[in-house]
Amino acid sequence: MHLKIRSSKSKKAKKTGFRTRQKSAGGRKVNRRQRARHGSF
């Protein structure tokens, strides 16, 4: 099944919550970076 969706739009459609980021290795890296900058959040 082919989805007619532009890649930039699908990137924006990704969930951006803390828990969602924790589920991937890249997201955990982002969370760690934010924690380092702003303390716990």
ChimeraX attribute file (.defattr): number of C-alpha atoms within 10 A of each C-alpha:
attribute: neighborCount
match mode: 1-to-1
recipient: residues
	/A:1	3
	/A:2	4
	/A:3	5
	/A:4	6
	/A:5	8
	/A:6	8
	/A:7	9
	/A:8	8
	/A:9	9
	/A:10	9
	/A:11	9
	/A:12	9
	/A:13	9
	/A:14	9
	/A:15	10
	/A:16	10
	/A:17	9
	/A:18	13
	/A:19	12
	/A:20	12
	/A:21	16
	/A:22	15
	/A:23	10
	/A:24	11
	/A:25	9
	/A:26	11
	/A:27	17
	/A:28	16
	/A:29	13
	/A:30	15
	/A:31	17
	/A:32	14
	/A:33	12
	/A:34	13
	/A:35	12
	/A:36	11
	/A:37	10
	/A:38	8
	/A:39	9
	/A:40	9
	/A:41	9
